[in-house]
Amino acid sequence: MKILLYSLMALLLCVTPTSAQLMQGKNQFSKADTLRGTLTPLRSCYDINYYHLDVKIDIPNKFISGSNEFKFTATQNFRKLQFDLFANLKVDKILYLGKELPFKREFNAVYVTFPNDVIKGAKESFTVHYSGNPVIAKNPPWDGGFIFSKDKSGNPWVSVACQGFGASSWWPTKDHQSDEVDSMLISISVPKDLQEISNGRLRNTVEKPDGYRQYNWFVANPINNYNVTTYIGKYSHWTDQYAGEKGKLSLDFWSLKEDSTLARPHWDADVKPMLKSFEYWFGPYPFYEDGYKLVQAPHLGMEHQSAVAYGNNFKMGYMGSDLSGSGWGLKFDFITIHESGHEWFGNNITTKDIADIWVHEAFTNYSEALFTESASGKDAASAYVVGIRKNVKNDIPIIGKYGVNQEGSGDMYYKGANLVHIIRQLINNDEKFREILRGLNKTFYHSTVSTKQVEDYIATQSGLKLNKVFDQYLRHTQIPVLEYQINDGVLKYRWIADVKDFDMPVKVTLKPGSFSFITPSTHWKTTAIDKAISNESFKTDPNFYINKKLAN
């Protein structure tokens, strides 16, 4: 979500990025980038099974202290492993079987040495105790880090957003998307006059003798560590239920007390229709065991699993604006719909490497169109998708560089959504398209994936050869150009594209008032065409995101 939010804010407010994580054109990488972005043997040697994160948050001093227990299974014999924690946070000690382990630090990586070999298949645990002042986000959520703010009444309002920036900016973890922990206990201690909300379900609260209260939240499903979060403030809380495909889904809403009269009717308008739409298109909500929560946050929004961050000021559209320019973008609250869509694409299906994060963003951006279609029809959805093209930059490829924690172009949102829309046109069967979306969420349920797995699944299920389409839109900057010329009832046409022998079918006007498929290649072809169609009146189906050019 972070790049999209930056991109949108840049369009609307003309801000500039301040986080190194947003340097999309970065071509030189440091050892620190590799340590963060590569699944090295010191990381692949263990599979995370369970975390218990136990943190006390000292709001006046912007200081955190606590521990995280790592329970893991050894995937090979090893003596040393790596976990991650930003260098500005101090590792106080690491305990294993009641004794301290030696460790060394390199940038934000921590290397732990065990007294004896850990044998493949062994289940072990160690606990990292740590403390310090976490990075403060300068412009959340575009810059990752902690947010220490106040509500309109002057009460503390605290949260964290760290997608791309790294969960290790505030807690010790194996900070790589490929290994999602199976379950997790999140224990956050805050001043007892405030409420605290995290992912999963609240097990209990414990009163502390120092004026703090500990909230214990259990996450029963696999969770990616950038989704782990905390919200602290003076909140109102109400509940509801949704009769979904897997039974009764609990709904929990947390707004600031001062905003609860605005929040209730506003969220009521979108949440159940959203769940109905997305369960129809994508399959059952992926986290029934943990429930669905929508939580008001001191930043614009983030897809925190089972605790979706909301900060759109209870406005329709994106902060009151229609990103598509079609009018349809003002029919729903962008943050509620988009961030909730990530529960399927991003949280249920997570990419192993952040370079492939287009899988999260393209499908979730398209979920906005599908929600529009559920509410207002297919033509409205198509108008929305066509409208968001105005935000595409075609600056760099959508897929980033692997192994260095680098995302690709922010075009993964608008251009990515249009790629999904093109694939839908090529399948030319909406029920099959829906089965593929649902099949993705069922096949890769609670899994981490690569781009290749997603591409292969769609190609296999659709029965189409899509490799060149994926290559052109994901791995190259420009969109394909259909070059054409019409003479005396004959259409001459070909593709101009980066991909060798690019051959995507496309719909065009072969006769007035309708579109028909043609199958261009990068070599000239001809076909008969109604003589009423001229070079000037020739059109391509707007559902295909391409350019056309009259041949000289």
ChimeraX attribute file (.defattr): number of C-alpha atoms within 10 A of each C-alpha:
attribute: neighborCount
match mode: 1-to-1
recipient: residues
	/A:1	23
	/A:2	24
	/A:3	25
	/A:4	18
	/A:5	19
	/A:6	23
	/A:7	22
	/A:8	17
	/A:9	16
	/A:10	13
	/A:11	12
	/A:12	13
	/A:13	10
	/A:14	11
	/A:15	13
	/A:16	11
	/A:17	16
	/A:18	12
	/A:19	14
	/A:20	10
	/A:21	20
	/A:22	21
	/A:23	14
	/A:24	18
	/A:25	14
	/A:26	12
	/A:27	8
	/A:28	7
	/A:29	11
	/A:30	8
	/A:31	11
	/A:32	14
	/A:33	16
	/A:34	15
	/A:35	22
	/A:36	22
	/A:37	21
	/A:38	17
	/A:39	21
	/A:40	14
	/A:41	13
	/A:42	15
	/A:43	22
	/A:44	18
	/A:45	21
	/A:46	26
	/A:47	22
	/A:48	21
	/A:49	19
	/A:50	20
	/A:51	22
	/A:52	19
	/A:53	23
	/A:54	20
	/A:55	22
	/A:56	19
	/A:57	19
	/A:58	15
	/A:59	16
	/A:60	8
	/A:61	9
	/A:62	16
	/A:63	14
	/A:64	19
	/A:65	21
	/A:66	19
	/A:67	22
	/A:68	22
	/A:69	22
	/A:70	23
	/A:71	18
	/A:72	21
	/A:73	19
	/A:74	18
	/A:75	17
	/A:76	17
	/A:77	14
	/A:78	18
	/A:79	15
	/A:80	18
	/A:81	19
	/A:82	23
	/A:83	21
	/A:84	25
	/A:85	24
	/A:86	22
	/A:87	17
	/A:88	15
	/A:89	22
	/A:90	14
	/A:91	20
	/A:92	13
	/A:93	15
	/A:94	20
	/A:95	15
	/A:96	15
	/A:97	10
	/A:98	9
	/A:99	11
	/A:100	14
	/A:101	17
	/A:102	13
	/A:103	16
	/A:104	11
	/A:105	16
	/A:106	13
	/A:107	15
	/A:108	18
	/A:109	22
	/A:110	20
	/A:111	16
	/A:112	19
	/A:113	15
	/A:114	16
	/A:115	12
	/A:116	9
	/A:117	12
	/A:118	20
	/A:119	15
	/A:120	14
	/A:121	14
	/A:122	14
	/A:123	16
	/A:124	16
	/A:125	17
	/A:126	19
	/A:127	22
	/A:128	22
	/A:129	19
	/A:130	21
	/A:131	19
	/A:132	18
	/A:133	18
	/A:134	22
	/A:135	18
	/A:136	16
	/A:137	18
	/A:138	14
	/A:139	16
	/A:140	22
	/A:141	25
	/A:142	29
	/A:143	25
	/A:144	24
	/A:145	25
	/A:146	24
	/A:147	24
	/A:148	17
	/A:149	16
	/A:150	13
	/A:151	16
	/A:152	11
	/A:153	9
	/A:154	8
	/A:155	12
	/A:156	16
	/A:157	22
	/A:158	22
	/A:159	22
	/A:160	31
	/A:161	33
	/A:162	25
	/A:163	24
	/A:164	19
	/A:165	20
	/A:166	24
	/A:167	27
	/A:168	25
	/A:169	27
	/A:170	26
	/A:171	28
	/A:172	26
	/A:173	25
	/A:174	28
	/A:175	26
	/A:176	25
	/A:177	21
	/A:178	21
	/A:179	23
	/A:180	23
	/A:181	23
	/A:182	18
	/A:183	18
	/A:184	23
	/A:185	23
	/A:186	28
	/A:187	28
	/A:188	25
	/A:189	27
	/A:190	22
	/A:191	20
	/A:192	15
	/A:193	10
	/A:194	15
	/A:195	20
	/A:196	24
	/A:197	23
	/A:198	29
	/A:199	28
	/A:200	28
	/A:201	22
	/A:202	17
	/A:203	12
	/A:204	11
	/A:205	15
	/A:206	13
	/A:207	13
	/A:208	13
	/A:209	7
	/A:210	8
	/A:211	11
	/A:212	19
	/A:213	22
	/A:214	22
	/A:215	22
	/A:216	24
	/A:217	24
	/A:218	20
	/A:219	26
	/A:220	17
	/A:221	21
	/A:222	21
	/A:223	26
	/A:224	25
	/A:225	23
	/A:226	23
	/A:227	24
	/A:228	25
	/A:229	24
	/A:230	21
	/A:231	24
	/A:232	25
	/A:233	26
	/A:234	20
	/A:235	21
	/A:236	16
	/A:237	14
	/A:238	11
	/A:239	10
	/A:240	13
	/A:241	14
	/A:242	16
	/A:243	12
	/A:244	18
	/A:245	13
	/A:246	12
	/A:247	11
	/A:248	13
	/A:249	20
	/A:250	17
	/A:251	19
	/A:252	18
	/A:253	22
	/A:254	26
	/A:255	23
	/A:256	20
	/A:257	15
	/A:258	14
	/A:259	17
	/A:260	18
	/A:261	12
	/A:262	13
	/A:263	19
	/A:264	15
	/A:265	11
	/A:266	16
	/A:267	15
	/A:268	12
	/A:269	12
	/A:270	17
	/A:271	19
	/A:272	17
	/A:273	16
	/A:274	24
	/A:275	24
	/A:276	19
	/A:277	19
	/A:278	24
	/A:279	18
	/A:280	19
	/A:281	20
	/A:282	23
	/A:283	23
	/A:284	20
	/A:285	24
	/A:286	24
	/A:287	21
	/A:288	19
	/A:289	15
	/A:290	22
	/A:291	21
	/A:292	29
	/A:293	24
	/A:294	22
	/A:295	24
	/A:296	26
	/A:297	27
	/A:298	25
	/A:299	21
	/A:300	19
	/A:301	25
	/A:302	29
	/A:303	28
	/A:304	30
	/A:305	34
	/A:306	30
	/A:307	30
	/A:308	26
	/A:309	30
	/A:310	25
	/A:311	18
	/A:312	21
	/A:313	18
	/A:314	20
	/A:315	17
	/A:316	19
	/A:317	22
	/A:318	22
	/A:319	19
	/A:320	16
	/A:321	16
	/A:322	20
	/A:323	23
	/A:324	20
	/A:325	16
	/A:326	17
	/A:327	15
	/A:328	22
	/A:329	26
	/A:330	19
	/A:331	14
	/A:332	23
	/A:333	25
	/A:334	25
	/A:335	27
	/A:336	26
	/A:337	22
	/A:338	22
	/A:339	26
	/A:340	31
	/A:341	27
	/A:342	25
	/A:343	25
	/A:344	30
	/A:345	27
	/A:346	27
	/A:347	26
	/A:348	26
	/A:349	25
	/A:350	29
	/A:351	25
	/A:352	20
	/A:353	25
	/A:354	27
	/A:355	23
	/A:356	25
	/A:357	24
	/A:358	29
	/A:359	25
	/A:360	25
	/A:361	26
	/A:362	23
	/A:363	27
	/A:364	26
	/A:365	29
	/A:366	25
	/A:367	27
	/A:368	27
	/A:369	25
	/A:370	25
	/A:371	24
	/A:372	24
	/A:373	18
	/A:374	19
	/A:375	16
	/A:376	14
	/A:377	13
	/A:378	14
	/A:379	11
	/A:380	20
	/A:381	25
	/A:382	19
	/A:383	20
	/A:384	25
	/A:385	27
	/A:386	21
	/A:387	19
	/A:388	21
	/A:389	20
	/A:390	13
	/A:391	17
	/A:392	16
	/A:393	15
	/A:394	17
	/A:395	15
	/A:396	18
	/A:397	23
	/A:398	26
	/A:399	25
	/A:400	24
	/A:401	19
	/A:402	17
	/A:403	17
	/A:404	22
	/A:405	24
	/A:406	26
	/A:407	26
	/A:408	26
	/A:409	27
	/A:410	30
	/A:411	28
	/A:412	30
	/A:413	28
	/A:414	25
	/A:415	29
	/A:416	26
	/A:417	27
	/A:418	26
	/A:419	24
	/A:420	17
	/A:421	23
	/A:422	20
	/A:423	20
	/A:424	19
	/A:425	18
	/A:426	19
	/A:427	18
	/A:428	12
	/A:429	11
	/A:430	11
	/A:431	11
	/A:432	14
	/A:433	21
	/A:434	16
	/A:435	17
	/A:436	22
	/A:437	19
	/A:438	19
	/A:439	17
	/A:440	22
	/A:441	21
	/A:442	17
	/A:443	12
	/A:444	15
	/A:445	16
	/A:446	22
	/A:447	20
	/A:448	20
	/A:449	18
	/A:450	18
	/A:451	19
	/A:452	12
	/A:453	14
	/A:454	16
	/A:455	14
	/A:456	14
	/A:457	16
	/A:458	21
	/A:459	17
	/A:460	13
	/A:461	15
	/A:462	20
	/A:463	10
	/A:464	12
	/A:465	14
	/A:466	18
	/A:467	15
	/A:468	17
	/A:469	19
	/A:470	18
	/A:471	16
	/A:472	21
	/A:473	25
	/A:474	26
	/A:475	18
	/A:476	19
	/A:477	17
	/A:478	18
	/A:479	17
	/A:480	21
	/A:481	16
	/A:482	21
	/A:483	19
	/A:484	20
	/A:485	18
	/A:486	21
	/A:487	13
	/A:488	12
	/A:489	15
	/A:490	17
	/A:491	21
	/A:492	18
	/A:493	24
	/A:494	21
	/A:495	25
	/A:496	21
	/A:497	18
	/A:498	19
	/A:499	19
	/A:500	12
	/A:501	14
	/A:502	21
	/A:503	20
	/A:504	20
	/A:505	16
	/A:506	21
	/A:507	19
	/A:508	17
	/A:509	19
	/A:510	24
	/A:511	15
	/A:512	14
	/A:513	6
	/A:514	11
	/A:515	15
	/A:516	13
	/A:517	14
	/A:518	18
	/A:519	13
	/A:520	22
	/A:521	19
	/A:522	19
	/A:523	12
	/A:524	12
	/A:525	15
	/A:526	15
	/A:527	12
	/A:528	14
	/A:529	19
	/A:530	14
	/A:531	15
	/A:532	12
	/A:533	20
	/A:534	17
	/A:535	14
	/A:536	9
	/A:537	9
	/A:538	19
	/A:539	17
	/A:540	19
	/A:541	16
	/A:542	15
	/A:543	18
	/A:544	20
	/A:545	20
	/A:546	16
	/A:547	15
	/A:548	15
	/A:549	14
	/A:550	13
	/A:551	13
	/A:552	6
